[in-house]
């Protein structure tokens, strides 16, 4: 792969930032040209992450003669699309009750089925387009390490079945059954779902960008959009005039003037080990490509990479004052230390394995924690996002939905309950910062209390945090 400023080098050197380890392993892409001046298009898409790329992909597939321009400040896949945990999962972002309030129970069930279908759709497109992204569909495991977490595990299985999930969609595992798959220190049990695949995120997004470009979509990089108005996107390089303008910035939405309170840019950070030694691999027993999460309030997510490393992430310091974002993926030392401690606590065999890279990115969080896809047929302005960390699969479904809305098609995806949702904005500063910081302080307190006191059920502290944040 051609590179521009490749981060491939000494594999033992510790790096903080530099976008992500996923790019370190393959090299940063060569930059595309910037917008050369004013342009005309049929559709202008702001943001060349997965949402924008999937939208362009399906638009071109359905109507090849469309003139589509994609605008990107950095390079295609620079944001969360190339920094995430690589979970191609069917997890639904948002409150099912919120969706059901407008479309009923069946609407939510349809959305859940569409999410499961989107997992296979991404895999199918990757195969058809020759995108080798280390994809392996071995499912998703969640581990419970306290009695309170175990209670939430059983509650979640019952909850999924109440919403129409088949027994094989979410299966509770005993401690021994969990250990047979992955040995996590202190595990009391687990839950398995087959609807998830491991992905190398940078390989996926760069491969999709190449496929979109090959289909005739023009991608301009190094171009900062300063404003979006009806019929045009204003940039530092010129103006793109188009009857349809789609904002696909997700966690970077706050960078646009007047959009700072729409979706909160929540920080999530990751670390990755050097390749596991044979001894460490034997002790951990993680032979497949299952993804791994837990039932802690602070929440972690992990994968075993194709080259036998463990990549593990969590929220760390979740929010920067004023909706600011990171600089090139660099994360705080406190977060690196916390994630490293968690890695060693869950997998003691990794204590002798170096951590070689740490990075962070932002995900878009609506005030009601519920994703949306929207296109105003009068103004031609549209958007999709608010995936709350479940975007790797959701972007595909959102892209297909946006494409059908642009083409004015009445399809099953345009009737899903997240289409056209209106959510209230986040509070102004400093209330926004205080609220988010307080939420995660309370969640960490709840996790400690459940562990130290061996509580049989969820701590009241966590319930208070949920009430404050509206989750």
C-alpha positions in Angstrom: 0.0 0.0 0.0 1.4 3.5 -0.8 2.1 5.5 2.2 2.7 9.1 3.1 4.5 9.5 6.4 4.2 5.8 7.2 4.3 4.9 10.9 5.6 1.4 10.1 8.9 1.1 11.9 10.3 -0.4 15.0 7.6 -2.8 16.2 8.7 -2.6 19.8 8.7 1.2 20.1 5.9 2.6 22.1 3.8 5.2 20.2 1.0 7.5 21.6 -1.3 8.7 18.9 -0.1 8.9 15.3 -3.8 8.2 14.4 -4.0 4.6 15.5 -2.1 1.3 15.6 -4.3 0.1 12.7 -2.5 2.6 10.5 0.9 1.9 12.1 0.5 -1.7 10.9 -0.1 -0.9 7.3 1.1 2.7 6.8 -0.7 6.0 6.5 -2.3 6.5 3.1 -1.0 8.8 0.4 -3.1 12.0 0.5 -5.5 12.9 -2.2 -5.6 16.4 -3.7 -7.6 19.2 -2.0 -10.6 20.8 -3.5 -9.2 22.9 -6.4 -11.9 25.6 -6.2 -15.7 26.0 -6.6 -17.4 22.9 -7.9 -20.9 21.7 -8.9 -22.2 18.3 -7.8 -25.5 16.4 -7.5 -24.6 15.3 -4.0 -22.0 16.7 -1.6 -21.0 14.6 1.4 -19.1 16.3 4.2 -16.9 13.7 6.0 -15.1 10.8 4.4 -15.5 8.3 7.2 -17.5 5.2 7.0 -20.9 6.9 7.0 -20.0 9.2 4.1 -18.2 6.4 2.2 -21.0 3.9 2.5 -23.6 6.5 1.4 -21.5 7.3 -1.7 -21.0 3.6 -2.4 -24.7 2.8 -2.5 -25.7 6.0 -4.3 -23.2 5.2 -7.1 -24.3 1.6 -7.2 -27.9 2.5 -7.6 -27.4 5.6 -9.8 -24.0 5.5 -11.5 -24.4 8.9 -13.3 -24.7 10.9 -10.1 -21.9 13.5 -9.6 -20.8 12.9 -6.0 -18.2 14.9 -4.1 -16.8 13.9 -0.8 -15.0 16.5 1.4 -12.5 15.5 4.1 -10.4 17.7 6.3 -7.7 15.1 6.9 -7.8 11.9 4.9 -10.5 9.3 4.3 -10.8 7.2 7.4 -8.9 9.6 9.7 -11.5 9.6 12.5 -13.3 6.9 14.4 -13.6 4.8 11.2 -9.9 4.0 11.4 -9.4 4.0 15.2 -12.2 1.8 16.6 -12.1 -1.5 18.3 -12.9 -3.5 15.1 -16.3 -4.8 16.3 -18.5 -5.5 13.3 -21.4 -6.1 15.7 -25.2 -6.0 15.6 -25.4 -4.0 18.8 -28.2 -1.4 18.5 -27.1 2.1 19.4 -29.8 3.8 21.5 -32.9 3.4 23.5 -35.4 0.9 22.2 -38.1 2.6 24.2 -37.3 5.8 22.4 -37.6 4.1 19.0 -40.8 2.2 20.0 -42.5 5.4 21.2 -42.8 6.5 17.5 -42.8 3.2 15.6 -44.0 0.6 18.0 -42.4 -2.6 19.0 -42.3 -4.0 15.5 -40.3 -1.0 14.3 -37.6 -1.8 16.8 -37.6 -5.5 15.9 -37.2 -4.5 12.3 -34.2 -2.3 13.2 -32.6 -5.0 15.2 -33.0 -7.4 12.3 -31.6 -4.8 9.9 -28.5 -4.4 12.2 -27.9 -8.2 12.1 -28.2 -8.1 8.3 -25.8 -5.2 8.1 -23.0 -7.4 9.6 -23.3 -9.8 6.8 -23.7 -7.0 4.2 -20.4 -5.4 5.2 -18.7 -8.9 4.9 -20.3 -9.4 1.5 -19.2 -6.0 0.1 -15.7 -6.5 1.4 -15.5 -9.8 -0.4 -17.0 -8.4 -3.6 -14.7 -5.4 -3.7 -11.6 -7.4 -2.8 -11.1 -5.6 0.6 -8.9 -7.8 2.8 -9.7 -6.4 6.3 -8.8 -9.5 8.5 -12.6 -10.1 8.8 -13.5 -13.2 10.8 -17.1 -13.8 12.0 -16.5 -15.8 15.3 -19.1 -13.9 17.3 -19.0 -11.7 20.5 -18.4 -12.7 24.1 -19.3 -10.6 27.1 -17.7 -11.6 30.4 -19.1 -11.0 33.9 -16.4 -10.7 36.7 -18.6 -9.8 39.7 -22.0 -11.0 41.0 -23.6 -7.7 40.0 -22.2 -8.0 36.5 -23.5 -11.6 36.3 -26.9 -10.4 37.3 -26.8 -7.8 34.5 -25.7 -10.5 32.1 -28.8 -12.7 32.8 -31.0 -9.6 32.6 -29.6 -8.7 29.2 -30.2 -12.2 27.8 -33.8 -12.0 29.1 -34.2 -8.5 27.7 -33.0 -9.5 24.2 -35.4 -12.4 24.2 -38.3 -10.1 25.2 -37.4 -8.1 22.0 -37.7 -11.2 19.8 -34.2 -12.5 19.8 -33.9 -16.3 19.2 -32.3 -18.4 22.0 -29.2 -18.9 19.9 -28.8 -15.1 19.3 -27.7 -14.6 23.0 -26.5 -17.5 25.0 -25.5 -17.4 28.7 -22.3 -19.3 29.4 -21.1 -20.9 32.6 -17.6 -20.1 34.0 -16.2 -23.3 32.5 -17.8 -22.5 29.1 -16.4 -19.0 29.2 -12.9 -20.4 30.0 -13.1 -22.8 27.1 -13.2 -19.8 24.8 -11.2 -17.1 26.6 -9.7 -17.3 30.1 -10.4 -14.0 31.8 -9.2 -13.7 35.4 -12.1 -13.7 37.8 -14.7 -14.7 35.2 -18.0 -15.9 36.7 -19.8 -16.4 33.4 -20.3 -15.0 30.0 -22.7 -14.4 27.2 -22.2 -15.3 23.5 -23.7 -13.8 20.4 -22.9 -15.1 16.9 -23.7 -11.7 15.2 -20.3 -10.1 15.3 -17.1 -10.2 13.3 -13.5 -9.0 13.9 -12.3 -6.3 11.5 -9.0 -4.4 11.0 -10.7 -0.9 10.8 -8.1 0.9 8.8 -8.0 -1.8 6.1 -11.8 -1.7 5.8 -12.2 2.1 5.5 -9.2 2.5 3.1 -10.5 -0.4 1.0 -14.0 1.1 0.9 -12.5 4.5 -0.1 -10.7 2.9 -3.0 -13.9 1.2 -4.1 -15.9 4.4 -3.9 -13.2 6.3 -5.9 -13.1 3.5 -8.5 -16.9 3.9 -8.9 -16.4 7.5 -9.9 -16.8 9.4 -6.7 -14.4 12.4 -6.2 -12.8 12.5 -2.8 -11.1 15.8 -1.8 -8.8 15.6 1.2 -7.0 18.4 3.1 -10.2 20.5 2.7 -11.8 22.0 5.8 -15.6 22.6 5.6 -16.5 25.7 7.6 -20.2 25.8 6.9 -23.1 23.9 5.5 -26.1 25.7 4.1 -28.9 24.8 1.8 -27.5 24.0 -1.6 -23.8 24.4 -0.7 -20.8 23.4 1.5 -18.4 26.2 2.2 -14.7 25.2 2.6 -11.3 26.9 2.9 -10.7 25.9 -0.7 -13.9 26.9 -2.4 -17.6 26.2 -2.4 -19.3 23.0 -3.5 -22.8 23.7 -4.8 -25.2 20.8 -4.7 -29.0 20.3 -4.2 -28.2 17.6 -1.6 -25.6 18.2 1.1 -25.0 15.5 3.7 -23.3 16.0 7.0 -21.5 12.8 7.9 -19.1 14.0 10.6 -20.4 12.0 13.6 -18.0 12.7 16.5 -16.5 15.7 14.6 -19.8 17.4 14.1 -18.9 19.9 16.9 -16.2 21.3 14.7 -18.8 23.1 12.6 -19.9 26.5 13.8 -23.3 26.3 15.5 -23.1 22.5 15.8 -21.2 22.2 19.1 -24.1 21.0 21.2 -25.7 18.7 18.6 -23.6 15.5 19.2 -21.2 15.3 22.0 -17.7 14.1 21.0 -17.1 11.3 23.5 -13.5 10.1 23.7 -12.6 6.4 23.7 -9.1 5.1 23.9 -7.2 1.9 23.1 -3.9 0.2 23.7 -2.4 -2.8 22.0 0.2 -5.3 23.0 3.2 -6.7 21.1 2.4 -10.2 19.7 1.7 -12.7 22.5 4.3 -15.2 23.3 3.4 -18.8 23.0 3.3 -19.1 26.8 1.0 -16.1 27.2 -1.3 -17.3 24.4 -1.6 -20.8 26.0 -2.6 -19.2 29.4 -5.2 -16.9 27.8 -6.5 -19.5 25.4 -8.0 -17.0 23.0 -7.7 -19.1 19.8 -10.5 -17.7 17.8 -11.4 -14.2 16.6 -14.2 -13.6 19.1 -14.6 -10.0 20.2 -14.7 -9.4 23.9 -16.6 -7.0 26.1 -17.8 -6.9 29.7 -20.6 -5.9 32.0 -18.8 -3.2 34.0 -20.3 0.3 33.9 -17.0 1.7 32.7 -17.0 -0.9 29.9 -14.2 -2.3 27.9 -13.9 -3.8 24.5 -11.2 -6.0 23.0 -10.1 -8.1 20.1 -7.3 -10.6 19.3 -5.8 -9.2 16.2 -4.9 -11.3 13.1 -1.2 -11.1 14.2 -2.0 -12.4 17.7 -2.0 -9.2 19.8 -4.6 -8.0 22.2 -6.1 -4.6 21.5 -8.2 -3.3 24.4 -10.2 -0.1 24.7 -12.3 1.9 27.2 -13.5 5.4 27.9 -10.6 6.7 29.9 -11.1 10.5 30.2 -14.3 10.7 28.3 -14.8 14.3 27.3 -12.7 17.5 26.7 -14.2 20.8 27.7 -15.9 22.7 24.9 -16.4 19.7 22.7 -12.8 19.7 21.7 -11.2 16.6 20.1 -7.8 14.9 20.3 -4.7 15.8 18.4 -3.8 13.0 15.9 -5.1 10.4 18.3 -2.9 11.2 21.3 -4.4 10.2 24.6 -3.6 11.0 28.2 -1.1 9.1 30.3 -3.8 8.5 33.0 -5.9 6.7 30.4 -2.9 4.6 29.2 -2.1 3.6 32.7 -5.8 2.7 33.5 -6.2 0.6 30.3 -2.8 -1.2 30.9 -3.9 -2.0 34.5 -7.1 -3.4 33.2 -5.3 -5.5 30.6 -3.0 -7.0 33.2 -5.9 -7.6 35.6 -8.0 -9.4 33.0 -5.1 -11.2 31.4 -2.3 -11.7 33.9 -0.2 -13.4 31.3 0.2 -10.0 29.5 2.1 -8.5 32.3 5.4 -9.4 30.6 4.1 -8.4 27.1 4.9 -4.7 26.2 2.2 -2.2 25.3 3.4 -0.8 22.0 0.7 1.7 21.0 -2.0 3.8 22.6 -4.5 6.1 20.8 -7.9 7.6 21.1 -10.8 8.9 18.9 -14.2 10.5 19.3 -17.6 9.0 18.8 -20.9 11.0 18.4 -23.3 10.9 21.4 -26.8 12.5 21.1 -28.4 13.8 24.2 -30.8 10.8 24.3 -28.0 8.4 23.3 -30.0 7.3 20.3 -28.8 7.3 16.7 -30.6 9.1 13.8 -30.7 9.3 10.0 -32.4 12.3 8.5 -32.9 14.1 5.1 -35.0 17.2 4.8 -36.6 17.0 1.3 -37.2 20.7 1.2 -33.7 21.9 2.0 -31.8 18.9 0.8 -29.8 18.9 4.0 -29.2 15.5 5.6 -27.2 13.8 8.3 -26.6 10.4 10.0 -24.8 9.6 13.3 -25.0 9.4 17.0 -23.9 5.8 17.0 -22.6 5.9 20.6 -19.7 3.7 19.9 -21.5 1.1 17.8 -20.7 2.6 14.4 -18.7 0.1 12.5 -21.8 -1.8 11.4 -24.3 1.0 11.9 -22.6 3.2 9.4 -23.4 0.7 6.7 -27.1 0.6 7.5 -27.1 4.4 7.8 -25.3 4.8 4.5 -27.9 2.6 2.7 -30.7 4.5 4.4 -29.3 7.9 3.4 -28.8 6.7 -0.1 -32.5 5.6 -0.4 -33.7 8.9 1.1 -31.6 10.9 -1.4 -33.0 8.8 -4.3 -36.5 9.3 -2.8 -37.2 5.6 -2.5 -39.7 4.1 -0.1 -37.8 1.0 1.2 -37.8 -1.1 4.4 -34.7 0.8 5.6 -36.3 4.3 5.1 -39.2 3.1 7.3 -36.9 2.2 10.2 -37.7 4.1 13.5 -34.4 6.0 13.5 -35.3 7.9 10.3 -36.2 11.5 10.8 -35.7 11.5 14.6 -35.3 14.9 16.3 -33.4 15.0 19.6 -32.7 17.9 21.9 -29.3 19.5 22.1 -26.8 19.1 24.9 -26.6 21.7 27.7 -24.1 24.6 27.3 -20.8 24.6 29.1 -19.8 24.1 31.8 -22.9 22.0 32.4 -22.0 19.6 29.6 -18.5 19.0 30.9 -19.6 18.6 34.5 -22.4 16.2 33.5 -20.2 13.9 31.5 -17.3 13.9 34.0 -19.7 13.2 36.8 -21.3 10.4 34.9 -18.0 8.5 34.5 -16.8 9.3 38.0 -20.1 7.7 39.3 -19.7 4.7 37.0 -16.2 4.1 38.2 -17.3 4.4 41.8 -20.1 1.9 41.1 -17.7 -0.6 39.6 -15.4 -0.4 42.6 -18.2 -0.8 45.0 -19.7 -3.8 43.2 -16.2 -5.4 43.3 -15.1 -4.5 46.8 -18.4 -5.3 48.5 -19.3 -8.2 46.3 -22.7 -6.7 45.7 -25.3 -9.1 44.3 -27.0 -6.5 42.1 -26.2 -3.2 40.4 -25.0 -0.4 42.6 -27.4 2.5 43.3 -24.6 4.8 42.2 -24.8 3.5 38.7 -28.6 4.0 38.6 -28.1 7.6 39.7 -25.6 8.1 36.9 -28.1 6.7 34.4 -30.8 9.0 35.6 -28.5 12.1 35.3 -27.4 11.3 31.8 -30.7 10.1 30.4 -29.4 6.7 29.3 
